[in-house]
Amino acid sequence: YVEVYDLKNGGEPQRISGYVHDVDNLIFTNDGKGFYSRDNAGMSIRLSDMSTAKEVIKPKEKINHIALSPDGKTLAGVGQAGNLYFWDIANGYAEKVFHKNKDALSAVGFTRDGKKVMIGDVEGIVKQIEISNASAVRVLSGHSASIEEIVFNFAGTFMATASNDKTVRLWNLDKLNQQPIVLSDHSDWVRTAVFTADDEQLLAGINSNAEHAKETIHAWPTRIETMSGLLCAYITRHLSPDEWDIYVDPDPTVKDEKTCDNLK
């Protein structure tokens, strides 16, 4: 079942039944009046209207992850057999195999502009595919285990990939030829990730067991202003003149600034 919580008015959650097994990947429709989810170990995709749930897609293979396009017209799913499916919502969920991967696929996500789709497989490979040209595929390597989730910041400039290799990689979408930022301070598999609505932080959900019970969620600052605000709580002095020349600017006409405003 699914529980729906009213964040504005509070109260007891509403329970939505009609599922036959574990429920995964809740994705709200663009109008906020319903949501899609995977059911029955990925062998069923259901649509809920916030009161009931009905099966709208019965896939030919186990679907490991789903995503909704920004325009709300296409539902994407990646399967155990390595297929990337597109389902046309307006046309009765007409099915199209958009890409075939040699290994099982584990994650999928649309870029914010809807022009590209990103997929991740169980070997840690991430691929960027042009929506207008399925043969235009770019491979992004670096992870060494299954990709669990692919998410994008709200500005559409960065992508985060969460993996069972215990890392999250932060990719600059305008500079994919450069190495991503690797966030590796995780004690176990990284199962999920999400950007805060202001794009100031990236939250990572970590596989939790008895040994790592206190490390379920990590928060990473993604904006320089946010990061500097956190670091200034630990910094005890300003940059020295030599450090300023080395790390900032040796030009004597550039006036030295305070490293942190809270310091004398």
Number of C-alpha atoms within 10 A of each C-alpha: 14 21 11 13 13 10 8 6 7 8 9 10 12 13 13 16 14 15 20 11 14 12 18 18 16 17 17 17 19 14 8 10 10 17 18 24 23 27 21 16 15 25 17 23 25 21 20 22 15 16 13 15 21 15 16 15 17 13 15 10 15 20 30 22 25 26 23 23 21 17 11 16 16 19 20 23 28 31 26 19 16 21 21 25 21 23 20 16 15 10 10 10 15 12 16 13 13 16 16 15 17 9 17 22 30 26 29 26 26 23 22 20 11 15 14 19 21 22 26 31 25 21 19 24 19 24 17 19 21 15 14 9 11 13 11 11 15 13 13 18 12 12 23 15 18 24 30 26 23 26 24 23 21 15 11 15 14 22 21 25 29 31 31 23 20 20 25 31 19 20 21 17 15 10 11 13 10 10 14 19 12 15 15 13 10 20 16 21 21 28 22 22 24 20 22 15 11 10 17 17 19 22 16 24 19 25 19 17 11 6 9 13 10 9 15 17 16 15 15 15 18 17 13 10 10 13 14 14 13 12 10 15 11 8 13 12 13 16 16 11 11 11 12 17 15 10 9 13 14 15 9 8 7 10 10 16 10 12 16 17 10 11 12 8
